[in-house]
Amino acid sequence: MMDTNVLKKELHNELTGNILPFWMNRMKDNERGGYYGRITGENRLVPDATKGGILHARILWTFSSAALRLQSEKYLAEAQRVKAYIFSHFFDDRYGGTYWMLHADGTPADPKKQIYSQAFFIYALTEFYRASGDQEALDKAKELFRLIEQHSFDNVKNGYLEAYSRDWVLLEDLRLSEKDANEKKTMNTHLHILEAYTNLYRVWKDITLARQLKNLIGIFLEKIIDPVSGHLNLFFDEEWHCKSTIYSFGHDIEASWLLEEAARVLGDEATLRKVQSVTLRIANAAAEGLNDHGGLINERDWASGHRDERCDWWPQAEAVVGFFNAWQLSGKSDYLDKACNSWEFIKLHLIDREVGEWFWSVSPDGEKDRVNDKAGFWKCPYHNGRMCLELIERIKQSLPENTMGKRK
C-alpha cells in the first residue's frame, strides 16, 4: 500500500508537470482561438481538424478546477481564454444551447443539440464560476439546465432523451458515437447530467434543480443499476426496457463515486443512505474488470462472454478515484490497494514520458496504443486531470473513517 502523501505528491507532479503543460503548450490554437481538434497517436498535430464541443467544455472544466483547487492564476487565465472562445463560437444565439462541433475556423460544422454535450457545458461553466465568480458563466449554466428540462426531460416515462436538431426536434439518429446503440435513453448521458446538476447545485440551491437531481439519483437506483449484478446497464428504450448486454467497468467505477458525490451535495440524508448502501456494491462489480496487472479492462458482454481486454486511459483514471472513494467510505485497505495499483498501472503503461499526456490505451500484451488519438474529440484532460485533482483534494482534507458515511 502506497503512503497517501506520496500518492498526493506524485499526482500533483503528474498534473502540473505533464497533463496540463501538454494542453497549454501543444494544443492551443493561437491563430483561430480555442484548442486544436486533434493530435494523433503518433503525436502529429492536425491543425484543420474539427473542434468538438465536448473537448472544449472538458478543457474549461479542467483548467477551472485546477485554478480553484490549486489557487493558480495561471490556470485561471487559461480557463478564461477557453471560456471566451466558447461564448464566441459554441453558443447558438438563435435557438439556444451549444453546437456539437465546429470547423477549425470556428464556424458551425454540426449544430445538433446532443444532451450529453449540453450537460458538459453546465459542468464546465459552473466550475468556471466557482473558480472566478463570473456571473455570466453561471447564468449560461442555468440557461442550459432549463433547456434540458424543457426539451429533453420525459415527463411521462421519466429520464432524458438523447439528441435533437439545432431547433430542438428529436433526431432519428440519437447516438453519441458510432459504437453506441441508437436508443432514446442511455446510462452515459444520465451519468453526465447527474454530474452537471451536482456541480450546479453546489452554487445554486434552486428547488427545481434539487428535485431533478434527486430524481436522477433515483433513476440510477431504480432503473440503471442492475439489481442482480451491481453493474450499470447501458442502453434503454423510451419505456426503460434494457437494450444492452455489455458491462462497462469504467462507467461502473465512475458512477460509484459520482452518485455518492451527488447525494452528498444534495444534502438529503435518506438519499445519501440509499446511495451508500449500493456504492460499494457497484465498486465491487467494477473490480471484476481488474486484470492481474492492476489495469481495468474496458468491458464484458455477459450474453456472449466476449471481453474487451484493452485498458483505455479513462477507466484507469476513474478506478483510482472510485476505489479511493470506496476506501474512504469503508475503511477497508483492499480498496486503497486497488486505487494504488491502478495508479501504478497508469505510471507503467499509459503516461507518455517522452512527449507528454497519456496514450489512448494499452493492449493485453502491454503494447501502447499509438493509433488512436493522443488528444481529440474524446481524448481530453478531463478524466486524468480530474483524477489528480480529486485525489489531491481528498488526501489533503480527509482521513479514512471506519464507519460508512463519516467522510466530510
JOQUIQUI-V189184 format. One record per pair of residues at least 12 apart in sequence whose C-alpha atoms are under 7 Angstrom apart, sorted by the first residue. I is the first residue (numbers start at 1). GAP is how many residues later the second one is. D is the distance in whole Angstrom. If there is no record, write none. Layout:
[[I | GAP | D] [I | GAP | D]]
This chain:
[[1 | 336 | 6] [1 | 339 | 7] [2 | 338 | 6] [4 | 391 | 7] [8 | 383 | 7] [8 | 384 | 5] [8 | 387 | 7] [11 | 377 | 5] [12 | 376 | 6] [12 | 380 | 7] [15 | 370 | 6] [15 | 373 | 6] [18 | 338 | 6] [18 | 339 | 6] [19 | 337 | 7] [19 | 338 | 5] [19 | 362 | 7] [19 | 366 | 7] [22 | 334 | 6] [22 | 335 | 6] [32 | 73 | 6] [33 | 52 | 6] [34 | 48 | 6] [34 | 51 | 6] [36 | 13 | 7] [36 | 15 | 7] [37 | 12 | 5] [37 | 13 | 5] [37 | 14 | 4] [37 | 15 | 7] [37 | 339 | 5] [37 | 340 | 6] [38 | 337 | 5] [38 | 338 | 4] [39 | 334 | 6] [39 | 335 | 6] [39 | 336 | 5] [39 | 337 | 6] [40 | 332 | 7] [40 | 333 | 4] [40 | 334 | 5] [40 | 335 | 7] [41 | 329 | 4] [41 | 330 | 5] [41 | 331 | 5] [41 | 332 | 4] [41 | 333 | 5] [42 | 328 | 6] [42 | 329 | 7] [43 | 331 | 7] [48 | 56 | 5] [49 | 55 | 6] [50 | 51 | 7] [50 | 52 | 6] [50 | 53 | 5] [50 | 54 | 5] [51 | 50 | 6] [51 | 51 | 5] [51 | 52 | 6] [51 | 53 | 6] [52 | 48 | 6] [52 | 49 | 5] [52 | 50 | 6] [52 | 325 | 5] [53 | 37 | 7] [53 | 46 | 7] [53 | 47 | 5] [53 | 48 | 6] [53 | 64 | 7] [54 | 63 | 6] [54 | 66 | 7] [55 | 322 | 6] [55 | 323 | 7] [55 | 325 | 6] [57 | 63 | 6] [57 | 64 | 5] [57 | 67 | 6] [58 | 62 | 7] [58 | 66 | 7] [58 | 322 | 7] [58 | 324 | 6] [59 | 321 | 7] [59 | 322 | 6] [59 | 323 | 7] [60 | 19 | 5] [60 | 22 | 6] [60 | 23 | 7] [60 | 64 | 6] [61 | 62 | 7] [61 | 63 | 4] [61 | 66 | 6] [61 | 67 | 7] [62 | 319 | 7] [62 | 320 | 6] [62 | 323 | 6] [62 | 324 | 7] [63 | 12 | 5] [63 | 13 | 7] [63 | 15 | 6] [63 | 16 | 5] [64 | 12 | 6] [64 | 15 | 5] [64 | 63 | 6] [64 | 64 | 5] [64 | 67 | 6] [65 | 62 | 6] [65 | 66 | 7] [66 | 323 | 7] [67 | 64 | 6] [68 | 63 | 5] [89 | 17 | 6] [95 | 71 | 7] [95 | 72 | 6] [97 | 16 | 7] [97 | 21 | 7] [97 | 47 | 6] [98 | 15 | 7] [98 | 20 | 6] [99 | 12 | 4] [99 | 13 | 6] [99 | 14 | 6] [100 | 12 | 6] [100 | 13 | 6] [100 | 14 | 7] [100 | 17 | 7] [111 | 55 | 5] [112 | 52 | 6] [112 | 53 | 5] [112 | 54 | 5] [113 | 50 | 6] [113 | 51 | 5] [113 | 52 | 6] [113 | 53 | 6] [114 | 48 | 6] [114 | 49 | 4] [114 | 50 | 6] [115 | 47 | 6] [115 | 48 | 6] [115 | 74 | 7] [116 | 73 | 5] [116 | 76 | 7] [116 | 77 | 7] [118 | 26 | 7] [119 | 73 | 6] [119 | 74 | 5] [119 | 77 | 6] [120 | 72 | 7] [120 | 76 | 6] [122 | 19 | 5] [122 | 22 | 7] [122 | 74 | 6] [123 | 72 | 7] [123 | 73 | 4] [123 | 76 | 6] [125 | 12 | 5] [125 | 13 | 6] [125 | 16 | 6] [126 | 12 | 6] [126 | 15 | 6] [126 | 73 | 6] [126 | 74 | 6] [151 | 17 | 7] [157 | 82 | 6] [160 | 25 | 6] [161 | 23 | 5] [161 | 24 | 5] [162 | 12 | 6] [162 | 22 | 6] [162 | 23 | 6] [181 | 54 | 7] [183 | 52 | 6] [183 | 53 | 6] [183 | 54 | 6] [184 | 52 | 7] [184 | 53 | 5] [184 | 54 | 6] [185 | 50 | 6] [185 | 51 | 5] [185 | 52 | 6] [185 | 53 | 6] [186 | 48 | 6] [186 | 49 | 5] [186 | 50 | 6] [187 | 37 | 7] [187 | 46 | 7] [187 | 47 | 5] [187 | 48 | 6] [191 | 64 | 7] [194 | 19 | 7] [194 | 22 | 6] [195 | 63 | 7] [197 | 16 | 6] [198 | 15 | 7] [198 | 64 | 5] [198 | 67 | 7] [202 | 63 | 6] [210 | 56 | 7] [217 | 42 | 7] [229 | 56 | 7] [230 | 51 | 6] [230 | 52 | 5] [230 | 55 | 6] [231 | 16 | 6] [231 | 21 | 6] [231 | 51 | 6] [231 | 54 | 6] [232 | 15 | 7] [232 | 20 | 6] [233 | 14 | 7] [245 | 56 | 6] [245 | 57 | 6] [245 | 58 | 6] [246 | 53 | 7] [246 | 54 | 6] [246 | 55 | 4] [246 | 56 | 6] [247 | 52 | 5] [247 | 53 | 5] [247 | 54 | 6] [248 | 50 | 6] [248 | 51 | 4] [248 | 52 | 7] [249 | 37 | 5] [249 | 40 | 6] [249 | 48 | 7] [249 | 49 | 6] [249 | 50 | 6] [250 | 48 | 7] [250 | 65 | 4] [250 | 68 | 7] [252 | 30 | 6] [252 | 31 | 7] [252 | 34 | 5] [253 | 29 | 7] [253 | 30 | 5] [253 | 33 | 5] [253 | 65 | 6] [253 | 66 | 6] [253 | 69 | 5] [254 | 64 | 5] [254 | 68 | 6] [256 | 23 | 5] [256 | 26 | 6] [256 | 27 | 6] [256 | 66 | 6] [257 | 65 | 5] [257 | 68 | 6] [259 | 16 | 7] [260 | 12 | 7] [260 | 15 | 6] [260 | 16 | 7] [260 | 19 | 7] [263 | 12 | 7] [280 | 46 | 6] [283 | 39 | 7] [283 | 40 | 7] [293 | 52 | 7] [294 | 47 | 5] [294 | 48 | 5] [294 | 51 | 6] [295 | 16 | 6] [295 | 21 | 7] [295 | 47 | 6] [295 | 50 | 6] [296 | 15 | 6] [296 | 19 | 6] [296 | 20 | 6] [297 | 12 | 5] [297 | 13 | 5] [297 | 14 | 5] [298 | 12 | 6] [298 | 13 | 6] [298 | 14 | 7] [309 | 55 | 6] [310 | 51 | 7] [310 | 52 | 6] [310 | 53 | 5] [310 | 54 | 6] [311 | 50 | 5] [311 | 51 | 5] [311 | 52 | 7] [312 | 48 | 6] [312 | 49 | 4] [312 | 50 | 7] [313 | 37 | 7] [313 | 46 | 7] [313 | 47 | 5] [313 | 48 | 5] [314 | 69 | 6] [314 | 70 | 7] [316 | 26 | 6] [316 | 30 | 7] [317 | 66 | 6] [317 | 67 | 5] [317 | 70 | 6] [318 | 65 | 7] [318 | 69 | 7] [319 | 20 | 6] [319 | 23 | 6] [320 | 19 | 4] [320 | 20 | 7] [320 | 22 | 6] [320 | 23 | 6] [320 | 67 | 7] [321 | 18 | 7] [321 | 66 | 6] [321 | 70 | 7] [323 | 12 | 5] [323 | 13 | 6] [323 | 15 | 6] [323 | 16 | 5] [324 | 12 | 5] [324 | 15 | 5] [328 | 72 | 5] [328 | 73 | 6] [328 | 79 | 7] [329 | 72 | 7] [329 | 74 | 7] [329 | 75 | 5] [329 | 76 | 6] [329 | 78 | 7] [330 | 71 | 7] [330 | 72 | 6] [330 | 73 | 6] [330 | 74 | 6] [331 | 69 | 6] [331 | 70 | 6] [331 | 71 | 4] [349 | 13 | 7] [349 | 19 | 7] [350 | 12 | 7] [358 | 16 | 7] [359 | 15 | 6] [360 | 12 | 6] [360 | 13 | 7] [360 | 14 | 6]]
